[in-house]
Amino acid sequence: MARFRPPRATRDLLPADAALRKHIEKQFAQIAETYGFQPIQTPSFENVELFAARSGPEIKSSMLTFHCDHEELALRPEMTAPVCRLVSSGALDDAPAPHKLYYVAPCFRYCRPGSGRYREFTQAGIECIGEPGSDADAEVIAAVCRFLDAIGIADRTLRIGNIGIFGQLLREDLDPEDRAIVIGHLDRLMGIRERCRALAQSDDPLLFDALKIDRMDLASLQAQSDYSGSEQIESRQNLGMVELAEIMPREAEATYRRLWDVQDLVPKPAADLLIDVSRLQGPLAQVDQKARELLDGTAATGALDELLSVCRRVEQYGQHEPEVVLGIARGFTFYTSTVFEVASANAHGIRKYCGGGRYDRLIGEFGGPDLEATGCAVRFDSLIDEVRSREVWSMPRPYELFLLAASDSVMSETIGLAETLRARGRRVGLAVGSQIQPTAADCEARGTERIGLVSGKPHAEIVVSDGNSTRAVPAEADALVVEFDR
């Protein structure tokens, strides 16, 4: 038995997995750079206070911390805070705005062993800082959609909303913390609706069990707020899949309405309007008409106009018919207007590949100037698993060509030829071989696409085989490069 194993909730990546990860990282970087985004790197650890300042409670409770030089430090659990620190520090003040940045970075969070998560994971993202308006939002969305195209994720849905609509419907004197609580409730409500729709279509027992846990949480909230209306969970136990999928969204709506009332967060008319707006999703024209009917006479029509402007600009980038989903909140309190995600439906609900939005006040909250900003984060590890499961990429063989010197007498020339090809970026292996003609089995065993047999001294040609056919090629580097490119 091996003496040492990887730490708990971590993993080694074998060549095939590491190669796939490198391939997707390369695609991400190439696409980001075609849109003018530039790479950045930040330290793997920061002061704990940086993440405590704006990160959510889940992140704060899962940080991996340590002490060094009388400071408490944390391995970075996400990249938003480090990027904001970098910009707010003034390090980019001499660079022209907007600052278009991208990163692919390891992050670290504590998670329970066996949860299916890892304590080290990768976060990738693009950020456009210092540019307002729908054009920047649309460009970020277009870039990430092009990246998904490049790695073979074509069957997906682009969902766009605007969290500013909710913000305008809440009363102006509502405390920011309370405002975040209400928007968080709407976000959870959206998730419950999505999972219930998926359950109705799939009859998935794992999804059913997950929703039953969510329902227990709702029951606890109902008990805390003394709810006793027609959607009381305590009075309806042991529901089947079909019943739960139908009833639970109504129970969640009633629960949050009651909470907002008893905690004096949202008056009843505004609560009804928030719930009605959060239900709207579908094609742009359809949602626009219904939303304007609901929002007529409110300050939220400006946010609706902004949403429609982003959708129309996104369509000009070739992302046709985005789904407008007014209930998207993304679970973060720092978004100010546009929010979006790219996802696909599966048996367990909505599988989200990436998401982001506009966060115009966040840089200022980290002590920097008030800069408009928009960005997107990619669920990198989940995306790698998705590409692997779809089998849209296969690992290339280690070598494009494997040179076999027929004997030691031609090994020096064979090495020289191999080094010349490697200097030109070709993957070449070599060894002393024999006069036996190369076969498909030989290619597979040596991890190569072609085998070249070098014989004779001096030699004028090399016999090259791909396992199916054999041909003679002049023993020159240029000729072999042409052979690679056939």
Secondary structure per residue as TSV (DSSP state, phi and psi in degrees):
chain	resnum	aa	ss	phi	psi
A	1	M	-	360.0	141.1
A	2	A	-	-63.2	143.2
A	3	R	S	-72.6	-37.3
A	4	F	-	-123.2	145.1
A	5	R	-	-125.4	164.1
A	6	P	-	-60.3	150.2
A	7	P	-	-56.0	158.1
A	8	R	T	-59.1	142.8
A	9	A	T	60.2	30.6
A	10	T	-	-129.1	176.4
A	11	R	-	-154.5	153.0
A	12	D	-	-89.1	148.6
A	13	L	-	-108.1	118.0
A	14	L	-	-76.7	168.1
A	15	P	H	-50.9	-42.3
A	16	A	H	-65.5	-43.2
A	17	D	H	-68.9	-41.0
A	18	A	H	-66.0	-37.0
A	19	A	H	-67.1	-40.6
A	20	L	H	-63.3	-44.0
A	21	R	H	-60.1	-45.0
A	22	K	H	-63.0	-39.1
A	23	H	H	-61.5	-45.3
A	24	I	H	-70.6	-38.6
A	25	E	H	-59.1	-42.7
A	26	K	H	-64.1	-42.2
A	27	Q	H	-62.8	-42.3
A	28	F	H	-61.6	-46.8
A	29	A	H	-64.2	-42.2
A	30	Q	H	-62.7	-45.4
A	31	I	H	-65.6	-45.0
A	32	A	H	-57.9	-42.1
A	33	E	H	-71.8	-28.2
A	34	T	H	-65.9	-22.5
A	35	Y	T	-96.6	6.3
A	36	G	T	90.1	7.8
A	37	F	-	-79.3	143.8
A	38	Q	E	-118.0	148.4
A	39	P	E	-75.5	146.9
A	40	I	-	-134.4	157.9
A	41	Q	-	-134.8	141.7
A	42	T	-	-125.1	163.1
A	43	P	-	-58.6	150.4
A	44	S	S	-71.8	-15.0
A	45	F	E	-135.6	152.0
A	46	E	E	-139.5	171.9
A	47	N	E	-64.1	139.7
A	48	V	H	-56.6	-36.0
A	49	E	H	-60.6	-27.9
A	50	L	H	-60.3	-44.7
A	51	F	H	-82.0	-28.5
A	52	A	H	-67.9	-22.4
A	53	A	H	-67.5	-44.0
A	54	R	H	-134.8	-8.3
A	55	S	-	-72.2	153.5
A	56	G	-	-72.6	170.1
A	57	P	H	-62.0	-32.3
A	58	E	H	-64.0	-43.3
A	59	I	H	-68.3	-43.6
A	60	K	H	-58.8	-38.3
A	61	S	H	-80.3	-9.6
A	62	S	T	-114.3	9.8
A	63	M	-	-70.1	142.9
A	64	L	-	-97.9	112.6
A	65	T	E	-116.2	160.8
A	66	F	E	-157.0	166.3
A	67	H	E	-112.7	138.2
A	68	C	E	-152.2	131.5
A	69	D	T	52.0	42.3
A	70	H	T	65.0	20.4
A	71	E	E	-117.8	148.0
A	72	E	E	-95.7	120.9
A	73	L	E	-117.9	159.9
A	74	A	E	-135.2	134.4
A	75	L	E	-61.2	133.6
A	76	R	-	-61.1	126.5
A	77	P	S	-89.4	-12.3
A	78	E	-	-163.4	173.4
A	79	M	S	-106.8	-11.8
A	80	T	H	-62.1	-49.2
A	81	A	H	-61.3	-46.2
A	82	P	H	-60.4	-38.3
A	83	V	H	-64.6	-43.2
A	84	C	H	-63.2	-39.4
A	85	R	H	-61.6	-44.3
A	86	L	H	-59.2	-47.6
A	87	V	H	-70.3	-43.0
A	88	S	H	-68.4	-19.5
A	89	S	T	-71.9	-13.7
A	90	G	T	88.5	5.0
A	91	A	T	-62.7	-24.3
A	92	L	T	-105.6	11.3
A	93	D	T	-60.8	-31.5
A	94	D	T	-84.0	-8.8
A	95	A	S	-88.1	145.3
A	96	P	-	-66.5	141.7
A	97	A	S	-87.0	153.1
A	98	P	S	-78.5	158.5
A	99	H	E	-90.4	111.4
A	100	K	E	-106.7	109.3
A	101	L	E	-123.7	149.5
A	102	Y	E	-140.4	160.0
A	103	Y	E	-152.8	152.9
A	104	V	E	-135.6	109.3
A	105	A	E	-141.5	144.2
A	106	P	E	-73.0	138.3
A	107	C	E	-127.9	166.5
A	108	F	E	-140.8	132.1
A	109	R	-	-145.9	148.2
A	110	Y	-	-73.0	136.4
A	111	C	-	-144.3	155.5
A	112	R	-	-70.3	131.1
A	113	P	T	-56.2	136.6
A	114	G	T	89.5	0.2
A	115	S	S	-80.2	-8.1
A	116	G	S	88.9	-3.4
A	117	R	-	-105.6	166.8
A	118	Y	-	-121.6	148.3
A	119	R	S	-77.4	-15.1
A	120	E	E	-121.2	127.0
A	121	F	E	-144.4	171.6
A	122	T	E	-109.1	135.3
A	123	Q	E	-119.3	129.2
A	124	A	E	-120.3	147.0
A	125	G	E	-167.0	164.1
A	126	I	E	-127.8	143.7
A	127	E	E	-135.8	133.4
A	128	C	E	-116.9	108.6
A	129	I	E	-115.6	124.9
A	130	G	S	102.5	14.6
A	131	E	-	-132.2	118.8
A	132	P	-	-86.0	169.9
A	133	G	S	92.0	173.1
A	134	S	H	-70.6	-25.3
A	135	D	H	-62.4	-43.8
A	136	A	H	-67.1	-41.8
A	137	D	H	-58.3	-46.5
A	138	A	H	-65.4	-37.2
A	139	E	H	-66.3	-41.3
A	140	V	H	-60.5	-44.8
A	141	I	H	-62.9	-44.1
A	142	A	H	-62.3	-40.3
A	143	A	H	-63.5	-45.2
A	144	V	H	-71.2	-32.8
A	145	C	H	-67.3	-38.3
A	146	R	H	-64.5	-37.8
A	147	F	H	-60.7	-45.1
A	148	L	H	-63.0	-37.5
A	149	D	H	-59.4	-43.2
A	150	A	H	-63.9	-28.7
A	151	I	T	-102.6	9.7
A	152	G	T	90.8	18.3
A	153	I	-	-101.2	88.3
A	154	A	-	-98.6	-34.4
A	155	D	S	-86.2	85.8
A	156	R	-	-144.6	168.0
A	157	T	E	-127.2	130.3
A	158	L	E	-91.4	121.3
A	159	R	E	-116.6	124.5
A	160	I	E	-125.0	138.0
A	161	G	E	-140.4	-171.7
A	162	N	E	-146.3	109.2
A	163	I	T	-69.0	-15.9
A	164	G	H	-63.9	-23.8
A	165	I	H	-62.6	-47.1
A	166	F	H	-61.4	-44.4
A	167	G	H	-59.5	-38.1
A	168	Q	H	-73.7	-20.8
A	169	L	H	-86.4	-13.4
A	170	L	S	-87.3	152.0
A	171	R	-	-67.6	146.2
A	172	E	T	-63.3	-31.8
A	173	D	T	-87.5	8.0
A	174	L	S	-69.7	130.1
A	175	D	-	-57.1	139.9
A	176	P	H	-54.0	-37.7
A	177	E	H	-64.7	-41.9
A	178	D	H	-68.3	-36.5
A	179	R	H	-60.6	-42.4
A	180	A	H	-65.2	-35.6
A	181	I	H	-63.2	-46.2
A	182	V	H	-63.1	-45.3
A	183	I	H	-65.7	-34.6
A	184	G	H	-63.5	-39.3
A	185	H	H	-61.5	-42.8
A	186	L	H	-63.9	-37.1
A	187	D	H	-64.4	-44.2
A	188	R	H	-66.7	-35.9
A	189	L	H	-61.1	-42.0
A	190	M	H	-61.2	-42.5
A	191	G	H	-64.2	-39.7
A	192	I	H	-63.7	-42.8
A	193	R	H	-60.6	-44.3
A	194	E	H	-62.5	-44.5
A	195	R	H	-69.3	-33.4
A	196	C	H	-67.9	-39.7
A	197	R	H	-62.2	-41.7
A	198	A	H	-65.3	-39.3
A	199	L	H	-64.0	-40.3
A	200	A	H	-62.5	-27.3
A	201	Q	H	-93.0	-21.2
A	202	S	H	-117.5	-24.5
A	203	D	-	54.3	40.7
A	204	D	-	-82.0	119.6
A	205	P	H	-65.4	-32.7
A	206	L	H	-66.8	-40.9
A	207	L	H	-66.8	-37.7
A	208	F	H	-60.1	-45.5
A	209	D	H	-63.6	-40.3
A	210	A	H	-64.1	-40.4
A	211	L	H	-69.1	-32.3
A	212	K	H	-64.8	-35.3
A	213	I	H	-66.8	-43.9
A	214	D	H	-59.1	-37.8
A	215	R	H	-68.7	-34.9
A	216	M	H	-63.1	-39.0
A	217	D	H	-63.3	-41.4
A	218	L	H	-63.1	-40.4
A	219	A	H	-61.5	-37.8
A	220	S	H	-65.2	-40.7
A	221	L	H	-65.1	-37.6
A	222	Q	H	-64.1	-40.0
A	223	A	H	-65.1	-40.6
A	224	Q	H	-63.9	-33.1
A	225	S	T	-99.9	8.1
A	226	D	T	56.4	43.2
A	227	Y	-	-74.0	135.8
A	228	S	-	-141.3	25.5
A	229	G	S	-82.2	-168.1
A	230	S	T	-69.9	-16.3
A	231	E	T	-103.1	30.8
A	232	Q	-	-69.6	123.8
A	233	I	G	-70.3	-36.8
A	234	E	G	-58.2	-29.5
A	235	S	G	-84.2	-6.3
A	236	R	S	-130.1	91.0
A	237	Q	-	-104.8	162.7
A	238	N	S	56.3	47.4
A	239	L	-	-75.5	145.5
A	240	G	-	-79.2	177.0
A	241	M	H	-59.7	-48.0
A	242	V	H	-63.8	-44.8
A	243	E	H	-64.4	-44.4
A	244	L	H	-63.9	-43.0
A	245	A	H	-62.0	-31.5
A	246	E	H	-82.4	-39.0
A	247	I	H	-90.3	-34.6
A	248	M	H	-60.5	-39.5
A	249	P	H	-58.1	-38.6
A	250	R	H	-67.1	-38.7
A	251	E	H	-62.9	-40.8
A	252	A	H	-65.6	-42.9
A	253	E	H	-60.6	-44.8
A	254	A	H	-64.8	-37.7
A	255	T	H	-62.2	-48.0
A	256	Y	H	-71.9	-34.9
A	257	R	H	-57.1	-45.3
A	258	R	H	-64.5	-43.3
A	259	L	H	-60.5	-45.9
A	260	W	H	-61.1	-34.9
A	261	D	H	-71.3	-51.8
A	262	V	H	-71.2	-25.7
A	263	Q	T	-93.6	6.1
A	264	D	T	54.7	45.0
A	265	L	S	-95.9	-45.3
A	266	V	S	-138.0	124.2
A	267	P	-	-66.2	158.0
A	268	K	H	-56.4	-47.9
A	269	P	H	-58.9	-42.0
A	270	A	H	-67.4	-35.5
A	271	A	H	-62.8	-43.5
A	272	D	H	-61.4	-41.0
A	273	L	H	-67.5	-41.7
A	274	L	H	-58.3	-45.6
A	275	I	H	-63.8	-44.9
A	276	D	H	-62.3	-43.1
A	277	V	H	-65.1	-39.6
A	278	S	H	-66.0	-17.9
A	279	R	T	-80.3	-16.4
A	280	L	-	-75.7	124.9
A	281	Q	E	-160.4	149.5
A	282	G	E	148.4	-162.2
A	283	P	S	-61.8	154.5
A	284	L	H	-54.8	-51.7
A	285	A	H	-62.8	-40.8
A	286	Q	H	-65.6	-46.7
A	287	V	H	-68.2	-38.0
A	288	D	H	-57.5	-47.3
A	289	Q	H	-62.8	-48.7
A	290	K	H	-67.5	-38.5
A	291	A	H	-66.4	-40.1
A	292	R	H	-65.9	-33.2
A	293	E	H	-64.7	-40.9
A	294	L	H	-74.8	-36.6
A	295	L	H	-96.4	2.4
A	296	D	T	-55.5	128.0
A	297	G	T	86.3	0.8
A	298	T	S	-105.6	164.9
A	299	A	T	-73.0	-9.4
A	300	A	T	-75.8	-9.9
A	301	T	H	-64.2	-29.0
A	302	G	H	-64.6	-42.5
A	303	A	H	-65.9	-35.2
A	304	L	H	-64.4	-42.8
A	305	D	H	-60.1	-40.3
A	306	E	H	-63.9	-40.9
A	307	L	H	-60.9	-45.7
A	308	L	H	-65.3	-35.6
A	309	S	H	-62.9	-42.3
A	310	V	H	-63.3	-44.0
A	311	C	H	-61.4	-43.4
A	312	R	H	-66.6	-38.9
A	313	R	H	-67.0	-38.8
A	314	V	H	-61.4	-38.9
A	315	E	H	-63.9	-32.8
A	316	Q	H	-66.4	-24.0
A	317	Y	T	-80.7	0.0
A	318	G	T	96.1	2.8
A	319	Q	-	-91.6	82.8
A	320	H	-	-77.0	145.4
A	321	E	S	52.7	57.5
A	322	P	-	-64.2	150.6
A	323	E	E	-86.7	124.9
A	324	V	E	-88.0	121.9
A	325	V	E	-128.6	102.9
A	326	L	T	-74.7	-14.3
A	327	G	T	-84.3	-4.2
A	328	I	-	-65.3	129.0
A	329	A	-	-128.1	-16.8
A	330	R	T	68.6	1.6
A	331	G	T	74.0	7.8
A	332	F	-	-117.7	144.4
A	333	T	S	-90.1	-8.5
A	334	F	-	-89.4	-9.1
A	335	Y	-	-68.6	145.7
A	336	T	-	-117.2	-24.9
A	337	S	S	-151.8	-101.4
A	338	T	E	-58.6	132.7
A	339	V	E	-134.2	148.9
A	340	F	E	-155.1	162.9
A	341	E	E	-153.0	153.4
A	342	V	E	-115.6	126.3
A	343	A	E	-149.4	171.4
A	344	S	E	-140.2	156.2
A	345	A	E	-86.7	141.0
A	346	N	E	-142.5	-174.1
A	347	A	T	-64.4	-21.4
A	348	H	T	-101.3	11.7
A	349	G	E	118.4	-138.1
A	350	I	E	-100.4	121.8
A	351	R	E	-92.9	115.4
A	352	K	E	-97.0	126.6
A	353	Y	E	-91.8	-36.1
A	354	C	E	-166.0	167.1
A	355	G	E	-172.4	165.0
A	356	G	E	-177.7	-156.1
A	357	G	E	163.8	-170.2
A	358	R	E	-96.0	133.6
A	359	Y	-	-133.9	75.9
A	360	D	T	-73.2	-14.2
A	361	R	T	-110.6	-2.6
A	362	L	H	-70.9	-40.7
A	363	I	H	-59.6	-42.1
A	364	G	H	-62.8	-34.6
A	365	E	H	-70.0	-18.3
A	366	F	T	-92.7	10.6
A	367	G	T	94.7	2.6
A	368	G	S	-95.2	-171.9
A	369	P	-	-71.3	161.1
A	370	D	-	-77.9	96.2
A	371	L	-	-112.6	135.3
A	372	E	-	-67.7	146.4
A	373	A	E	-154.8	148.5
A	374	T	E	-146.0	152.0
A	375	G	E	-168.2	-178.3
A	376	C	E	-149.9	140.9
A	377	A	E	-115.3	142.1
A	378	V	E	-105.5	134.4
A	379	R	-	-77.5	81.1
A	380	F	H	-64.1	-49.6
A	381	D	H	-66.1	-40.0
A	382	S	H	-64.1	-37.0
A	383	L	H	-66.8	-38.1
A	384	I	H	-61.7	-44.3
A	385	D	H	-61.3	-38.0
A	386	E	H	-66.5	-45.2
A	387	V	H	-62.7	-40.1
A	388	R	H	-62.9	-43.4
A	389	S	H	-68.3	-28.9
A	390	R	H	-82.0	-13.8
A	391	E	T	56.0	41.1
A	392	V	-	-93.0	1.1
A	393	W	-	-143.5	140.5
A	394	S	-	-126.1	144.8
A	395	M	-	-69.6	128.2
A	396	P	-	-67.4	154.4
A	397	R	-	-66.9	153.1
A	398	P	S	-57.2	-33.5
A	399	Y	E	-122.5	143.3
A	400	E	E	-81.5	-32.9
A	401	L	E	-145.0	136.9
A	402	F	E	-118.1	115.5
A	403	L	E	-89.7	125.0
A	404	L	E	-106.4	117.5
A	405	A	E	-80.3	124.9
A	406	A	S	-61.5	-26.1
A	407	S	S	-158.9	170.6
A	408	D	G	-61.3	-24.4
A	409	S	G	-66.6	-23.3
A	410	V	G	-111.6	11.0
A	411	M	H	-66.1	-38.1
A	412	S	H	-61.4	-44.3
A	413	E	H	-67.0	-36.4
A	414	T	H	-65.5	-42.1
A	415	I	H	-61.7	-44.2
A	416	G	H	-60.2	-41.7
A	417	L	H	-65.7	-42.5
A	418	A	H	-61.8	-42.6
A	419	E	H	-66.3	-36.3
A	420	T	H	-64.3	-43.1
A	421	L	H	-66.9	-39.2
A	422	R	H	-64.2	-36.8
A	423	A	H	-63.4	-21.9
A	424	R	T	-94.2	10.4
A	425	G	T	89.3	9.4
A	426	R	-	-89.4	146.0
A	427	R	-	-90.8	111.3
A	428	V	E	-130.8	133.7
A	429	G	E	-112.6	165.7
A	430	L	E	-155.9	155.3
A	431	A	E	-166.8	168.0
A	432	V	E	-80.6	127.7
A	433	G	-	-116.8	-139.4
A	434	S	-	-148.9	-178.7
A	435	Q	S	-82.1	-3.1
A	436	I	S	-67.0	135.0
A	437	Q	-	-64.5	134.9
A	438	P	-	-63.6	146.7
A	439	T	-	-125.1	172.7
A	440	A	H	-58.8	-37.7
A	441	A	H	-64.5	-37.8
A	442	D	H	-62.6	-43.4
A	443	C	H	-60.8	-44.9
A	444	E	H	-64.4	-43.9
A	445	A	H	-65.0	-34.2
A	446	R	H	-94.3	2.2
A	447	G	T	64.9	43.0
A	448	T	E	-134.3	159.1
A	449	E	E	-84.9	-31.1
A	450	R	E	-143.9	149.4
A	451	I	E	-117.0	132.0
A	452	G	E	-113.4	125.2
A	453	L	E	-97.7	115.7
A	454	V	E	-100.5	120.3
A	455	S	-	-141.6	162.8
A	456	G	S	82.4	152.8
A	457	K	S	-149.6	112.4
A	458	P	S	-72.8	155.0
A	459	H	-	-106.9	146.4
A	460	A	S	-109.8	-16.7
A	461	E	E	-151.5	163.1
A	462	I	E	-123.2	134.6
A	463	V	E	-85.1	118.3
A	464	V	E	-112.5	133.6
A	465	S	E	-132.4	140.7
A	466	D	-	-104.9	14.0
A	467	G	S	94.5	-17.5
A	468	N	S	-112.5	-38.1
A	469	S	-	-137.4	157.1
A	470	T	E	-128.8	137.1
A	471	R	E	-148.3	158.5
A	472	A	E	-94.7	134.8
A	473	V	E	-126.5	138.8
A	474	P	E	-53.9	140.3
A	475	A	S	-79.2	60.3
A	476	E	S	-131.9	147.9
A	477	A	H	-60.6	-42.1
A	478	D	H	-61.0	-41.0
A	479	A	H	-66.0	-36.1
A	480	L	H	-72.4	-34.0
A	481	V	H	-61.6	-43.4
A	482	V	H	-59.6	-40.4
A	483	E	H	-61.4	-40.2
A	484	F	H	-59.7	-40.1
A	485	D	T	-87.2	2.9
A	486	R	-	-60.0	360.0
